[in-house]
Amino acid sequence: MNVLVIGSGGREHALCWKLKQSHKVKRLYCAPGNGGIAQIAECAALGVEDVDGLLKFALDKKIDLTVVGPEASLVKGIVDAFSKKGLKIFGPSQEAAQLEGSKVFAKEFMHRRNIPTAMYKVFDRPQAALSFLDKAQFPLVVKADGIAAGKGVYVCQNLKEARAAIDDIMVAKIFGAAGERVVIEECLQGREASVLAVCDGKHFLVLPSAQDHKRIFDEDLGPNTGGMGTFSPSPLVTVEVLEQVIARVIEPAVRGMYQEGMPFKGILFAGIMLTADGPKALEFNVRFGDPETQCILPRLKSDLVDILLAACEGRLNELMVKWDERACVCVVIASGGYPGQYKNGYAISGLGEISDEDVVAFHAGTKNDGGTLVTSGGRVLGVTALGANLEAARARAYDAVGKIEFEHMFFRRDIGTRAAKAAKA
């Protein structure tokens, strides 16, 4: 098979890494790829939203399966375009991708399908939103309606913070058209976890749980990022909790999309808050998570190609999938200044010193500059390790992180710490 992966981050490197292990894959391509992906796949300089260019490339290269990484491609309608040409592509249609493309669509869908979530209100004018805030109780969450690279969510402790969020989103429009509308919702209390399911329109296969660390600094301080690290499985998602998430969130979402004429194929990513009243949906994403993918795929023992093809062909119910029972930890190494301003172009050293076969450094923001691997993004690497338990996986991951160097590199030192301590207690 000829396989194409679309995207350029750590998630896409993990996908390419896993797909490369399949004996079914003869040629592996990635568009646009990055410095690490280029070592295992043929990269094409095509943007993720260049649907016409990507379609032409897939036809020219006789691509048998396309795997879409970023939400931007899905919201743009790439699945519809490829499907019309008879090309097999893993991901939801443009209509179904609204579950991530529009927070308003997602909240209204959850309300219709009785999926437990935070109470909310929608506003399309800043003054109306500000008037509501003047009478509201805090904390509250303010969300830009459209996709904003994981940064359009503000947890506001008081009126001043909430008014500033409205100004950012609706007046200054720092997220562009994504901020035409906002959702203001209650701030759910509890612990967060991520539950992903591969879907084929009718059936679904739940992947091992993962837990992300969104804040930039240790102890979950500082602004939100695209994710500073993650681990799998999450001890918070017990068998009982997972059964509740499936029954209350995943199953009604898949059934609801099918019944409403938008059968969901691809990855349904449920951000879950584990509250005193049970699991509630914070949001839906419609693609593999980043960095959740980096710590889930190393635990997959079955052929990823078989799973993706079954999803495309509507026969997930026929599969038996095997998983590694070991824990996995991913530590993100970022550029100093991220998620704000940062500089690129710093040479990266030490990757060749990582010799542990259960450790892999997934590239996110890297490129090859005249034979030298340099930084080219906010999140640069995702150093990922398997271990007998969470503590062992953490030790391996951080040992590997210690071998890597580039100017102004930054990483959290507490990925999985709380869960590892809880497991020992």
Buried (B, 14 or more C-beta within 10 A) or exposed (E): BBBBBBBBBBBBBBBBBBBEEBEBBEBBBBBBBBBBBBBBBBBBEBBBBBBEBBBEBBEEBEBBBBBBBBBBBBBBBBBBBBBEEEBBBBBBBBBBBBBBBBBBBBBBBBEEBEBBBBEBBBBEEBEBBBEBBEEBEBBBBBBBBBBBBBBBBBBBEEBEBBBBBBBBBBEEBBBEEBBBBBBBBBBBEBBBBBBBBBBBBBBBBBBBBBBBBBBBBBEBEBEBBBBBBBBBBBBBBEEEBBEBBBEBBBBBBBBBBBEEEBBBBBBBBBBBBBBEEEBBBBBBBBBBBBBBBBBBBBBBEEBBBBBBBBBBEBEBEEBEBEBEEBBBBBBBBBBBEBBEEBEBEBEBEBBEEBEEEBBBBBBBBBBBBEEEBBBBBBBBBBBBBBBEEBBBBBBBBBBBBEBBEBEEBBBBEBBBBBBBEEEEE
